[in-house]
């Protein structure tokens, strides 16, 4: 009850890994629905779920249940790999995975979504073509270019979309196996994918290990400052008006004599009167 709800740090991935790794080589649990559901929960909590589904396909785990093909195909559809998703659905129907009715219903819904997506892409491509005004003439070069483009489009094989009827059973196309294909299948069986690394091992190149910030010190950058010479102080020129410069300088007034000289003159004048 007190266990975290989910996420990367909840620890659920570690528990799922311990469970699936304990029984992945036991033949009794390869077709067990309970064991398959643990694998699906593990894939839903991992970022590389496609690797897990390929491992299950290689080891034939859960290949008799429809939920395996439904989840695998929905993952491919979310990655816009519609061709791979269609192959997975056809493989599950050919193997008559149980319940096959649920698998066929999901496959019909997938065909409807892919058909609508194809029609939307065709409409978008037709809207992007330039519209020619009425009465405008085409040059010979433009006419040749359009003929070449139309011939190129006509040469491409167009895939006809079939109408989906819910009541009609789905026909599965089966190819006759060639001898070379039988050899390739035999070789693939010899090269079984026996082990699957943990999520930490698979994603260790994408995750950096935490380190202490104080373990590495960055030396401060000392920039060399250029020596700046003091600028010379120029003497300030006093502005002189032209009219003032032309006027003559005033006559100098004689300075009054010093007081000591006046006292000496007064003393001499008194002596002369006596």
Secondary structure, DSSP 8 states (H G I E B T S, - for coil): --S--SSTTSSHHHHHHHHHHHHTT-GGGTT-HHHHHHHHHHHHTSS-HHHHHHHHHHTT-STTBHHHHHHHHHHHHHTT-HHHHHHHHHHHHHTT-BSHHHHHHHHHHHHHHHHHHHHHHHHHHHHTS----TT----HHHHHHHHHHHHHHHHS---------SSS----------HHHHHHHHHHHHS-------HHHHTTTTS-----GGGS-------------------------HHHHHS-----------HHHHHHHHHHHHHHH-
